[in-house]
Amino acid sequence: MKLNKNSMHITIETEACSNGEAVARSLSEMLNIPCYGEEILDKAAQLSGIPASQLHRYDGRSVRAAYDLLADDKTPLKMRPASDFVAAQIAACQALAAQGACILVDRHSGQALEGSPDHVRIFIHAGFDDRAANLAAKEGKTVEEAKHMLKKLDRSYRSYYRGSDRGWGEADQYDLSLNASDADVTALTANVMEFLSAMCGETKQTAGQRKAV
């Protein structure tokens, strides 16, 4: 498959706290195409009628797990089946992709565009300690506190995404898999740009060749 850069859709799925969205935003600037991360949730709310507050609260985790992880308040909410949240996000990803070339981050984006032409599916992961350090810096926690939080997040991510997409996180399901532990955002973005150029036929690398870094 030769990628058409004018109509490509890039989905970037990530391990928790691996800086994948930062790479996506950087890539968006270089390619001059929109990037949708949490914006997918707002679109999902618009299309489905599910309150945006609930979609954000349960982002990347099961409905019940959200109460234990990141919800600061304990306000009782009517429990919706997880399938409602999944379907809403898939529909949002498809609607945003229909508007033109773009980058979609997590929120079932790879699953939503599976089989679509000019779709590049990328996975960004990193070592546990590196991700814990990122979480500690973001949340103002100690590293040990962050490690405890991240273990819960990892369990929740795997359960939530693999509940609807069995291939989530498996390298052979992606066109490109990147290890973010030993590279900064600039270097990772450059790696993705090189790979996209290859898929567009702009280098000697075979289009569609899978690569792991």
ABEGO torsion letter per residue (X at the ends): XBBBAAABBBBBBBBBGAGAAAAAAAAAAAAGBBBBBAAAAAAAAAAAGBBAAAAAAABGBBAAAAAAAABABABBBBBBBAAAAAAAAAAAAAAAAAAEBBBBBEGGAAAAABGBBGBBBBBBBBBAAAAAAAAAAAAGBBAAAAAAAAAAAAAAAAAAAAAABAABGBAAABABBBBAAABBAAAAAAAAAAAAAAAAGABABBBGBBBBX
